[in-house]
Amino acid sequence: AQTVTQSQPEMSVQEAETVTLSCTYDTSESDYYLFWYKQPPSRQMILVIRQEAYKQQNATENRFSVNFQKAAKSFSLKISDSQLGDAAMYFCAYRSYFLSSGSARQLTFGSGTQLTVLP
Amino acid sequence: KAGVTQTPRYLIKTRGQQVTLSCSPISGHRSVSWYQQTPGQGLQFLFEYFSETQRNKGNFPGRFSGRQFSNSRSEMNVSTLELGDSALYLCASSSGGNPQETQYFGPGTRLLVL
């Protein structure tokens, strides 16, 4: 079974600064998808960014980028030019690539990192 | 396009009762997944439905059940409620439930069991 670990329960960043959230995962599979989801106080889970494991290039979405280290099984999220609206709980998630895998039709989440943005 | 909707948004029940939660996926989406979110256990997968069939199930007791209708709307039912069932229940939809697809989440239903 796959596991996802987020070792930082809480992080804070000054507005306009850069912050990096860490995520590691454990899997024996060679291909999979990794995601970062954001859950603001409204509780609605919003996709921030996704990475396909078979792609070497790190994904980028505007101010959000990832550092994907497949060999190290590490998937960190970098938020540049932090804004007050970035304050939320951030979840790292894993999904198998292969339909034959029991985890292909579900997301496995980490425990989350609560990000506070200081004005 | 309207997003995923869940009803009700808040619910208070007492131990031993049963509850039914509803999820309407994004138009055209045929896969609906359910997740339970608690402070202690985090986000855990309950089950996934596609074309009215349950394709995948998480590690939850039989008190948790679900179904999907022909219009892809889904319901989940919890019978004989326990205090530990207090949680935020999230549903997510995707086109076909395939791994490469993004899952879009609803706002959740907050269930409190007294």
Interface residues (C-beta under 8 A of the other chain):
Chain A: Y32 Y33 Y37 S42 R43 Q44 M45 I46 L47 R50 E52 F91 R95 S96 Y97 F98 L99 G102 A104 R105 Q106 L107 T108 F109 G110 S111 G112
Chain B: S31 S33 Y35 G42 L43 F45 E48 R55 N56 G58 L88 L90 A92 G97 N98 P99 Q100 T102 Q103 Y104 F105 G106 P107 G108 R110
